[in-house]
Amino acid sequence: MERDDIIEYSLHAHHSEEDGAKLRKKIYFVTVLLSVITIIEVLVGVFISRSANEGTNLWESIKIGYIILTLIKAGYIVLIFMHLGDERKHFKWVILAPYILFLLYLIFIALDEAVAVGNGMTM
Amino acid sequence: MSSEASKAIEPKVLWGGKISPFSISYGKLMMWIFLVSDALTFGGLLVSLGFARHAAVTKGFAWPSSEQVFTHFPFTHAHLPLLYVAFMTFVLIISSVTMVLAVEAGHRMDKKKVAFWLALTVVGGLVFLFSQVWEWSTFIAGPDGDITTWGDNATLKQNFFLPTGNVIDGAAQLGVEGPQAYAMFFFFITGFHGFHVFTGVLFNFIILLNVLGGTYEKRGHYEMVEKVGLYWHFIDLVWVFVFTFYYLV
C-alpha cells in the first residue's frame, strides 16, 4: 500500500541555477574569510611568542582575541557550511541550547576546580 | 537556500502532528543529534586539557609552548613555528569548502560536479591524515629522525623550556607533570580527531562510489551527500577549536 503520510523533505531541497550561483558566491566569501582569520591567527602565533609574553596584559588580550576569532570561525562553519542558519528556529535551539548550557557549566566548573586542585597538590 | 525549512508554515500546522516540526528528514535530524553528542565528547576533552593545564600551572609546573614544540616542516630543517599546523588547518578548511560545493551541486542534481567536489574532499582528507602521521612521527622521534623512547622524547627535550629558561636535561625532568600531560593530550586529542577524519574519509569515499554508481540520481535527491557533509564540516569545526586551544593559546 502506498503511504501518503510520509513527506520526503529531501525532495524539497532542490534549488535553481540562479540560487546555486548566489549560494556559491556566499561559500567563496566564507572561504576567504576563514582563510584570512587563520592567517592572522598564525602570524600572531609566530611573531608574538607565548613563552616570551606569558602573564603580560598583551598575551591575555591575544588569548581573548584568539577565542573570539575561533568563535567567529565556528559560527560561519555551523551557520553557513552546515546550513544551520537556514533551518527552523526551534531546530536551531534544540541543537545549540543544550550544548552551550552544558559546555559553559563544564568550562566554569573545570577551570575553577583546576586552580583548587593545583593549590591542594602543592601542600 | 530554498527548502522546506524556509517555507512559512503556521506553528499550529507545524506542531499539529503528521509532519516534522523542524521540516527536516529523519536522517538529517539524527545526524545533528549525533554531532551534538560527539561535540560534547570533544568539548569534554578540550575542557580537560584546560583543567590539566590550569592545575599544572597553579602547581608551579611549566606548560610547553606549542610554537616552540611544533617548529618543523617536511623536507627542511628550517625553524618554522606553527607553519605546518597552519597548512593542515588550511587543507581541512578547503576540503570543507569542496564538501559544501558538492552539497550545493547535489541540490541541482548535477552528478558530475558532485562527484568532482566529493573526490577533492576525499583527497583533502587524505592529505590531512598523512600530515598528521608526519606530525606524530616528528613529535615522537624529534626533528632529526632517530626514534627514541618515551623517557627522552627528543622534541620535548629540545624545545621544552623551564620558567627560568633552562633547557630540560634528561629523562628525570621530563617526568614532571606539565610536559607529560601536554604530550598525552596531544596524542589523545589529535588522535581522536584523526580517527574522525579517517572515518570521514571512509564515509565520503563510500558515498562517492554511490554517486558514481548513480544511486542518488535514481533516488531523486543527494541527501546522503548532505549528511556525510554535516559530519565532514563537524570534523573541520572540531579542528578549529583544537587548533586554537592546543596550538595557539
Interface residues (C-beta under 8 A of the other chain):
Chain A: D5 I7 E8 Y9 S10 L11 H12 A13 H14 H15 S16 E17 D19 G20 L23 R24 I27 V30 T31 L34 S35 T38 I39 E41 V42 G45 V46 S49 R50 S51 E54 K63 Y66 I67 L69 T70 K73 A74 I77 V78 I80 F81 M82 H83 D86 E87 R88 H90 F91 V94 I95 P98 Y99 F102 L103 L106 I107 A110 L111 E113 A114 V115 V117 G118 N119 M121 T122
Chain B: M1 S2 S3 E4 A5 S6 L14 K18 I19 S20 P21 F22 S23 I24 S25 K28 W32 V36 A39 L40 G43 G44 V47 S48 G50 F51 A52 R53 H54 A55 A56 V57 T58 K59 G60 S65 S66 E67 Q68 P81 L82 L83 A86 T89 F90 I93 I94 S96 V97 M99 V100 L101 E104 A105 H107 R108 M109 F161 G220 H221 E223 E226 G229 L230 H233 F234 D236 L237 V240 F241 F243 T244 Y247 L248 V249
